[in-house]
Amino acid sequence: MVPVFFLMALAASMPTSNLDKICQNAKVGALPGQDEASAFQACIADEKTARDQLQQKWRQFSASARVTCAETPGSSFSYVELLTCLEMLSGSEFNKPQTPPVTPSPSTGTTTPDAAGQKP
């Protein structure tokens, strides 16, 4: 019964992580010509942006998605990775219907369907 309670508590509140700890690897992975300090600061900025988005959207994600994507409490995790995982599981931005562009017919100026019955 304890694991169920633990998972429900985890899903209800957004987990927190240590930004300094998350971004230490950015120093090691700095690109040629980029100093470690600017790579670290860029990582911190990205993580803060993702954290802010998560704070705004946390309750919009399903409890099962939150449990699936959240790390074990006390461990370091990336807010960017957590946000990406949640968006992928929920289909956010990925399943938006895309309407094909409508182009006018050269002869009439109206739109005409293509051979499959869709407008070009």
Buried (B, 14 or more C-beta within 10 A) or exposed (E): EEEEEEBEEBBEEBBEBEBEEBBEEBBEEBEEEEEEEEBBEBBBEBBEEBBEBBEEBBEEBEEEBBEEBBBEEEEEBBBBBBBEBBBEBBEBEEEEEEEEEEEEEEEEEEEEEEEEEEEB
